[in-house]
Amino acid sequence: MSESKQPLNVNVDFKQTQPIISPDGNHVFAEGVILRRVSKFLTGSTEDAIMPVPCFYDVVTGKVLVELLPKEVREEYDNI
């Protein structure tokens, strides 16, 4: 494993962290995947491709935690 790929060894006191809370006040999240279609013209292949984007969502409401999405797609999910 190269140096740039090694996991960070950060010693953080748990008491110095802050909880992430959904806009609806919930604390429990599950991991999901948003699927994006990529045109065959962009990939240079004969078929469209699928690009998975990992995300977290509120288990109570099902709403995606938008602040953790890539900046390029946040606006699409901001009002869902």
Backbone as XML, in Angstrom:
<?xml version="1.0"?>
<chain id="A" units="angstrom">
  <residue number="1" name="MET">
    <atom name="N" x="0.842" y="-1.177" z="0.000"/>
    <atom name="CA" x="0.000" y="0.000" z="0.000"/>
    <atom name="C" x="0.884" y="1.236" z="0.000"/>
  </residue>
  <residue number="2" name="SER">
    <atom name="N" x="0.642" y="2.177" z="-0.908"/>
    <atom name="CA" x="1.451" y="3.387" z="-0.964"/>
    <atom name="C" x="1.076" y="4.313" z="0.187"/>
  </residue>
  <residue number="3" name="GLU">
    <atom name="N" x="1.954" y="5.265" z="0.462"/>
    <atom name="CA" x="1.710" y="6.173" z="1.572"/>
    <atom name="C" x="0.424" y="6.963" z="1.402"/>
  </residue>
  <residue number="4" name="SER">
    <atom name="N" x="0.079" y="7.350" z="0.176"/>
    <atom name="CA" x="-1.114" y="8.163" z="-0.036"/>
    <atom name="C" x="-2.396" y="7.365" z="0.157"/>
  </residue>
  <residue number="5" name="LYS">
    <atom name="N" x="-2.318" y="6.035" z="0.171"/>
    <atom name="CA" x="-3.498" y="5.191" z="0.299"/>
    <atom name="C" x="-3.668" y="4.619" z="1.705"/>
  </residue>
  <residue number="6" name="GLN">
    <atom name="N" x="-2.747" y="4.894" z="2.618"/>
    <atom name="CA" x="-2.827" y="4.333" z="3.952"/>
    <atom name="C" x="-3.944" y="4.994" z="4.747"/>
  </residue>
  <residue number="7" name="PRO">
    <atom name="N" x="-4.636" y="4.229" z="5.588"/>
    <atom name="CA" x="-5.682" y="4.826" z="6.420"/>
    <atom name="C" x="-5.085" y="5.817" z="7.407"/>
  </residue>
  <residue number="8" name="LEU">
    <atom name="N" x="-5.858" y="6.829" z="7.737"/>
    <atom name="CA" x="-5.393" y="7.825" z="8.689"/>
    <atom name="C" x="-5.417" y="7.241" z="10.094"/>
  </residue>
  <residue number="9" name="ASN">
    <atom name="N" x="-4.361" y="7.457" z="10.825"/>
    <atom name="CA" x="-4.312" y="7.058" z="12.225"/>
    <atom name="C" x="-4.507" y="8.312" z="13.057"/>
  </residue>
  <residue number="10" name="VAL">
    <atom name="N" x="-5.760" y="8.647" z="13.283"/>
    <atom name="CA" x="-6.088" y="9.869" z="14.007"/>
    <atom name="C" x="-6.579" y="9.485" z="15.391"/>
  </residue>
  <residue number="11" name="ASN">
    <atom name="N" x="-5.934" y="10.025" z="16.388"/>
    <atom name="CA" x="-6.355" y="9.790" z="17.760"/>
    <atom name="C" x="-7.272" y="10.923" z="18.179"/>
  </residue>
  <residue number="12" name="VAL">
    <atom name="N" x="-8.578" y="10.671" z="18.139"/>
    <atom name="CA" x="-9.561" y="11.689" z="18.479"/>
    <atom name="C" x="-10.328" y="11.216" z="19.698"/>
  </residue>
  <residue number="13" name="ASP">
    <atom name="N" x="-10.432" y="12.087" z="20.675"/>
    <atom name="CA" x="-11.234" y="11.798" z="21.863"/>
    <atom name="C" x="-12.699" y="11.867" z="21.455"/>
  </residue>
  <residue number="14" name="PHE">
    <atom name="N" x="-13.435" y="10.795" z="21.694"/>
    <atom name="CA" x="-14.845" y="10.724" z="21.308"/>
    <atom name="C" x="-15.647" y="11.900" z="21.871"/>
  </residue>
  <residue number="15" name="LYS">
    <atom name="N" x="-15.247" y="12.396" z="23.030"/>
    <atom name="CA" x="-15.936" y="13.526" z="23.656"/>
    <atom name="C" x="-15.773" y="14.818" z="22.851"/>
  </residue>
  <residue number="16" name="GLN">
    <atom name="N" x="-14.794" y="14.855" z="21.962"/>
    <atom name="CA" x="-14.551" y="16.045" z="21.149"/>
    <atom name="C" x="-15.294" y="15.986" z="19.811"/>
  </residue>
  <residue number="17" name="THR">
    <atom name="N" x="-16.087" y="14.956" z="19.596"/>
    <atom name="CA" x="-16.840" y="14.837" z="18.351"/>
    <atom name="C" x="-18.248" y="15.387" z="18.537"/>
  </residue>
  <residue number="18" name="GLN">
    <atom name="N" x="-18.912" y="15.626" z="17.424"/>
    <atom name="CA" x="-20.284" y="16.119" z="17.461"/>
    <atom name="C" x="-21.179" y="15.152" z="16.704"/>
  </residue>
  <residue number="19" name="PRO">
    <atom name="N" x="-22.400" y="14.956" z="17.188"/>
    <atom name="CA" x="-23.309" y="14.045" z="16.487"/>
    <atom name="C" x="-23.780" y="14.652" z="15.171"/>
  </residue>
  <residue number="20" name="ILE">
    <atom name="N" x="-24.098" y="13.791" z="14.227"/>
    <atom name="CA" x="-24.742" y="14.221" z="12.993"/>
    <atom name="C" x="-26.216" y="13.895" z="13.165"/>
  </residue>
  <residue number="21" name="ILE">
    <atom name="N" x="-27.048" y="14.901" z="12.992"/>
    <atom name="CA" x="-28.481" y="14.762" z="13.195"/>
    <atom name="C" x="-29.184" y="15.164" z="11.904"/>
  </residue>
  <residue number="22" name="SER">
    <atom name="N" x="-30.176" y="14.389" z="11.513"/>
    <atom name="CA" x="-30.914" y="14.707" z="10.291"/>
    <atom name="C" x="-31.725" y="15.988" z="10.494"/>
  </residue>
  <residue number="23" name="PRO">
    <atom name="N" x="-32.161" y="16.626" z="9.414"/>
    <atom name="CA" x="-33.006" y="17.815" z="9.547"/>
    <atom name="C" x="-34.289" y="17.539" z="10.341"/>
  </residue>
  <residue number="24" name="ASP">
    <atom name="N" x="-34.706" y="16.281" z="10.405"/>
    <atom name="CA" x="-35.906" y="15.907" z="11.156"/>
    <atom name="C" x="-35.589" y="15.519" z="12.599"/>
  </residue>
  <residue number="25" name="GLY">
    <atom name="N" x="-34.317" y="15.643" z="12.999"/>
    <atom name="CA" x="-33.929" y="15.378" z="14.384"/>
    <atom name="C" x="-33.585" y="13.939" z="14.696"/>
  </residue>
  <residue number="26" name="ASN">
    <atom name="N" x="-33.394" y="13.113" z="13.688"/>
    <atom name="CA" x="-33.078" y="11.705" z="13.911"/>
    <atom name="C" x="-31.570" y="11.470" z="13.911"/>
  </residue>
  <residue number="27" name="HIS">
    <atom name="N" x="-31.166" y="10.406" z="14.604"/>
    <atom name="CA" x="-29.744" y="10.122" z="14.812"/>
    <atom name="C" x="-29.248" y="8.846" z="14.154"/>
  </residue>
  <residue number="28" name="VAL">
    <atom name="N" x="-30.126" y="8.011" z="13.628"/>
    <atom name="CA" x="-29.724" y="6.715" z="13.096"/>
    <atom name="C" x="-29.839" y="6.729" z="11.576"/>
  </residue>
  <residue number="29" name="PHE">
    <atom name="N" x="-28.766" y="6.289" z="10.917"/>
    <atom name="CA" x="-28.691" y="6.314" z="9.460"/>
    <atom name="C" x="-28.311" y="4.940" z="8.938"/>
  </residue>
  <residue number="30" name="ALA">
    <atom name="N" x="-28.682" y="4.682" z="7.717"/>
    <atom name="CA" x="-28.285" y="3.456" z="7.031"/>
    <atom name="C" x="-27.541" y="3.859" z="5.763"/>
  </residue>
  <residue number="31" name="GLU">
    <atom name="N" x="-26.741" y="2.936" z="5.253"/>
    <atom name="CA" x="-25.994" y="3.211" z="4.034"/>
    <atom name="C" x="-26.787" y="2.729" z="2.828"/>
  </residue>
  <residue number="32" name="GLY">
    <atom name="N" x="-26.828" y="3.544" z="1.813"/>
    <atom name="CA" x="-27.503" y="3.197" z="0.575"/>
    <atom name="C" x="-26.648" y="3.576" z="-0.614"/>
  </residue>
  <residue number="33" name="VAL">
    <atom name="N" x="-27.208" y="3.436" z="-1.783"/>
    <atom name="CA" x="-26.489" y="3.774" z="-3.010"/>
    <atom name="C" x="-27.442" y="4.524" z="-3.932"/>
  </residue>
  <residue number="34" name="ILE">
    <atom name="N" x="-26.991" y="5.643" z="-4.449"/>
    <atom name="CA" x="-27.706" y="6.370" z="-5.496"/>
    <atom name="C" x="-27.072" y="5.936" z="-6.804"/>
  </residue>
  <residue number="35" name="LEU">
    <atom name="N" x="-27.891" y="5.578" z="-7.763"/>
    <atom name="CA" x="-27.365" y="5.131" z="-9.057"/>
    <atom name="C" x="-27.499" y="6.243" z="-10.087"/>
  </residue>
  <residue number="36" name="ARG">
    <atom name="N" x="-26.412" y="6.478" z="-10.808"/>
    <atom name="CA" x="-26.376" y="7.496" z="-11.859"/>
    <atom name="C" x="-26.059" y="6.811" z="-13.183"/>
  </residue>
  <residue number="37" name="ARG">
    <atom name="N" x="-26.794" y="7.191" z="-14.200"/>
    <atom name="CA" x="-26.548" y="6.647" z="-15.535"/>
    <atom name="C" x="-25.517" y="7.528" z="-16.235"/>
  </residue>
  <residue number="38" name="VAL">
    <atom name="N" x="-24.537" y="6.886" z="-16.866"/>
    <atom name="CA" x="-23.495" y="7.593" z="-17.610"/>
    <atom name="C" x="-23.661" y="7.227" z="-19.082"/>
  </residue>
  <residue number="39" name="SER">
    <atom name="N" x="-23.813" y="8.228" z="-19.921"/>
    <atom name="CA" x="-24.033" y="8.011" z="-21.350"/>
    <atom name="C" x="-22.883" y="7.259" z="-21.996"/>
  </residue>
  <residue number="40" name="LYS">
    <atom name="N" x="-23.238" y="6.380" z="-22.915"/>
    <atom name="CA" x="-22.210" y="5.631" z="-23.657"/>
    <atom name="C" x="-21.310" y="6.576" z="-24.447"/>
  </residue>
  <residue number="41" name="PHE">
    <atom name="N" x="-21.812" y="7.756" z="-24.757"/>
    <atom name="CA" x="-21.002" y="8.732" z="-25.486"/>
    <atom name="C" x="-19.912" y="9.329" z="-24.596"/>
  </residue>
  <residue number="42" name="LEU">
    <atom name="N" x="-20.164" y="9.375" z="-23.305"/>
    <atom name="CA" x="-19.140" y="9.851" z="-22.366"/>
    <atom name="C" x="-18.129" y="8.759" z="-22.031"/>
  </residue>
  <residue number="43" name="THR">
    <atom name="N" x="-18.610" y="7.519" z="-21.975"/>
    <atom name="CA" x="-17.710" y="6.419" z="-21.606"/>
    <atom name="C" x="-16.948" y="5.855" z="-22.796"/>
  </residue>
  <residue number="44" name="GLY">
    <atom name="N" x="-17.455" y="6.128" z="-24.006"/>
    <atom name="CA" x="-16.802" y="5.590" z="-25.193"/>
    <atom name="C" x="-17.090" y="4.116" z="-25.414"/>
  </residue>
  <residue number="45" name="SER">
    <atom name="N" x="-18.133" y="3.596" z="-24.758"/>
    <atom name="CA" x="-18.481" y="2.190" z="-24.920"/>
    <atom name="C" x="-19.762" y="2.068" z="-25.750"/>
  </residue>
  <residue number="46" name="THR">
    <atom name="N" x="-20.209" y="0.850" z="-25.930"/>
    <atom name="CA" x="-21.408" y="0.625" z="-26.744"/>
    <atom name="C" x="-22.695" y="0.724" z="-25.931"/>
  </residue>
  <residue number="47" name="GLU">
    <atom name="N" x="-22.594" y="0.757" z="-24.616"/>
    <atom name="CA" x="-23.770" y="0.841" z="-23.753"/>
    <atom name="C" x="-23.565" y="1.901" z="-22.679"/>
  </residue>
  <residue number="48" name="ASP">
    <atom name="N" x="-24.685" y="2.431" z="-22.179"/>
    <atom name="CA" x="-24.612" y="3.327" z="-21.038"/>
    <atom name="C" x="-24.045" y="2.573" z="-19.843"/>
  </residue>
  <residue number="49" name="ALA">
    <atom name="N" x="-23.396" y="3.283" z="-18.959"/>
    <atom name="CA" x="-22.835" y="2.674" z="-17.752"/>
    <atom name="C" x="-23.622" y="3.162" z="-16.531"/>
  </residue>
  <residue number="50" name="ILE">
    <atom name="N" x="-23.484" y="2.462" z="-15.437"/>
    <atom name="CA" x="-24.104" y="2.843" z="-14.173"/>
    <atom name="C" x="-22.998" y="3.176" z="-13.181"/>
  </residue>
  <residue number="51" name="MET">
    <atom name="N" x="-23.132" y="4.338" z="-12.523"/>
    <atom name="CA" x="-22.147" y="4.765" z="-11.530"/>
    <atom name="C" x="-22.827" y="4.793" z="-10.157"/>
  </residue>
  <residue number="52" name="PRO">
    <atom name="N" x="-22.384" y="3.957" z="-9.221"/>
    <atom name="CA" x="-22.967" y="3.988" z="-7.875"/>
    <atom name="C" x="-22.351" y="5.111" z="-7.044"/>
  </residue>
  <residue number="53" name="VAL">
    <atom name="N" x="-23.198" y="5.819" z="-6.295"/>
    <atom name="CA" x="-22.738" y="6.883" z="-5.401"/>
    <atom name="C" x="-23.187" y="6.493" z="-3.983"/>
  </residue>
  <residue number="54" name="PRO">
    <atom name="N" x="-22.246" y="6.156" z="-3.108"/>
    <atom name="CA" x="-22.630" y="5.785" z="-1.744"/>
    <atom name="C" x="-23.291" y="6.967" z="-1.033"/>
  </residue>
  <residue number="55" name="CYS">
    <atom name="N" x="-24.275" y="6.669" z="-0.195"/>
    <atom name="CA" x="-24.937" y="7.725" z="0.564"/>
    <atom name="C" x="-25.425" y="7.163" z="1.890"/>
  </residue>
  <residue number="56" name="PHE">
    <atom name="N" x="-25.809" y="8.060" z="2.779"/>
    <atom name="CA" x="-26.444" y="7.684" z="4.036"/>
    <atom name="C" x="-27.830" y="8.294" z="4.042"/>
  </residue>
  <residue number="57" name="TYR">
    <atom name="N" x="-28.791" y="7.565" z="4.620"/>
    <atom name="CA" x="-30.140" y="8.089" z="4.704"/>
    <atom name="C" x="-30.724" y="7.838" z="6.089"/>
  </residue>
  <residue number="58" name="ASP">
    <atom name="N" x="-31.645" y="8.700" z="6.461"/>
    <atom name="CA" x="-32.343" y="8.635" z="7.735"/>
    <atom name="C" x="-33.261" y="7.414" z="7.711"/>
  </residue>
  <residue number="59" name="VAL">
    <atom name="N" x="-33.109" y="6.506" z="8.667"/>
    <atom name="CA" x="-33.905" y="5.282" z="8.659"/>
    <atom name="C" x="-35.373" y="5.540" z="8.975"/>
  </residue>
  <residue number="60" name="VAL">
    <atom name="N" x="-35.694" y="6.644" z="9.613"/>
    <atom name="CA" x="-37.084" y="6.946" z="9.945"/>
    <atom name="C" x="-37.812" y="7.539" z="8.754"/>
  </residue>
  <residue number="61" name="THR">
    <atom name="N" x="-37.198" y="8.530" z="8.100"/>
    <atom name="CA" x="-37.869" y="9.248" z="7.011"/>
    <atom name="C" x="-37.488" y="8.749" z="5.628"/>
  </residue>
  <residue number="62" name="GLY">
    <atom name="N" x="-36.333" y="8.082" z="5.525"/>
    <atom name="CA" x="-35.844" y="7.646" z="4.220"/>
    <atom name="C" x="-35.155" y="8.744" z="3.439"/>
  </residue>
  <residue number="63" name="LYS">
    <atom name="N" x="-35.017" y="9.923" z="4.037"/>
    <atom name="CA" x="-34.384" y="11.052" z="3.348"/>
    <atom name="C" x="-32.858" y="10.908" z="3.350"/>
  </residue>
  <residue number="64" name="VAL">
    <atom name="N" x="-32.262" y="11.232" z="2.212"/>
    <atom name="CA" x="-30.811" y="11.173" z="2.059"/>
    <atom name="C" x="-30.170" y="12.300" z="2.863"/>
  </residue>
  <residue number="65" name="LEU">
    <atom name="N" x="-29.046" y="11.999" z="3.510"/>
    <atom name="CA" x="-28.283" y="13.015" z="4.236"/>
    <atom name="C" x="-27.467" y="13.793" z="3.210"/>
  </residue>
  <residue number="66" name="VAL">
    <atom name="N" x="-28.047" y="14.860" z="2.714"/>
    <atom name="CA" x="-27.528" y="15.601" z="1.571"/>
    <atom name="C" x="-26.126" y="16.156" z="1.825"/>
  </residue>
  <residue number="67" name="GLU">
    <atom name="N" x="-25.837" y="16.571" z="3.029"/>
    <atom name="CA" x="-24.542" y="17.194" z="3.322"/>
    <atom name="C" x="-23.359" y="16.262" z="3.089"/>
  </residue>
  <residue number="68" name="LEU">
    <atom name="N" x="-23.617" y="14.952" z="3.025"/>
    <atom name="CA" x="-22.532" y="14.002" z="2.806"/>
    <atom name="C" x="-22.417" y="13.539" z="1.355"/>
  </residue>
  <residue number="69" name="LEU">
    <atom name="N" x="-23.295" y="14.029" z="0.489"/>
    <atom name="CA" x="-23.222" y="13.688" z="-0.934"/>
    <atom name="C" x="-22.133" y="14.504" z="-1.620"/>
  </residue>
  <residue number="70" name="PRO">
    <atom name="N" x="-21.651" y="14.047" z="-2.771"/>
    <atom name="CA" x="-20.722" y="14.883" z="-3.545"/>
    <atom name="C" x="-21.402" y="16.217" z="-3.886"/>
  </residue>
  <residue number="71" name="LYS">
    <atom name="N" x="-20.654" y="17.295" z="-3.845"/>
    <atom name="CA" x="-21.205" y="18.631" z="-4.072"/>
    <atom name="C" x="-21.964" y="18.743" z="-5.390"/>
  </residue>
  <residue number="72" name="GLU">
    <atom name="N" x="-21.530" y="17.984" z="-6.388"/>
    <atom name="CA" x="-22.127" y="18.078" z="-7.719"/>
    <atom name="C" x="-23.573" y="17.599" z="-7.773"/>
  </residue>
  <residue number="73" name="VAL">
    <atom name="N" x="-24.018" y="16.781" z="-6.824"/>
    <atom name="CA" x="-25.382" y="16.244" z="-6.868"/>
    <atom name="C" x="-26.254" y="16.694" z="-5.698"/>
  </residue>
  <residue number="74" name="ARG">
    <atom name="N" x="-25.717" y="17.459" z="-4.784"/>
    <atom name="CA" x="-26.482" y="17.862" z="-3.592"/>
    <atom name="C" x="-27.768" y="18.597" z="-3.942"/>
  </residue>
  <residue number="75" name="GLU">
    <atom name="N" x="-27.715" y="19.484" z="-4.909"/>
    <atom name="CA" x="-28.888" y="20.292" z="-5.257"/>
    <atom name="C" x="-30.056" y="19.412" z="-5.712"/>
  </residue>
  <residue number="76" name="GLU">
    <atom name="N" x="-29.773" y="18.319" z="-6.401"/>
    <atom name="CA" x="-30.816" y="17.406" z="-6.875"/>
    <atom name="C" x="-31.598" y="16.764" z="-5.731"/>
  </residue>
  <residue number="77" name="TYR">
    <atom name="N" x="-30.951" y="16.560" z="-4.577"/>
    <atom name="CA" x="-31.557" y="15.844" z="-3.462"/>
    <atom name="C" x="-31.906" y="16.770" z="-2.307"/>
  </residue>
  <residue number="78" name="ASP">
    <atom name="N" x="-31.708" y="18.053" z="-2.464"/>
    <atom name="CA" x="-31.909" y="19.008" z="-1.381"/>
    <atom name="C" x="-33.362" y="19.104" z="-0.931"/>
  </residue>
  <residue number="79" name="ASN">
    <atom name="N" x="-34.300" y="18.967" z="-1.832"/>
    <atom name="CA" x="-35.707" y="19.139" z="-1.456"/>
    <atom name="C" x="-36.506" y="17.842" z="-1.475"/>
  </residue>
  <residue number="80" name="ILE">
    <atom name="N" x="-35.821" y="16.713" z="-1.499"/>
    <atom name="CA" x="-36.522" y="15.434" z="-1.558"/>
    <atom name="C" x="-36.798" y="14.933" z="-0.153"/>
  </residue>
</chain>
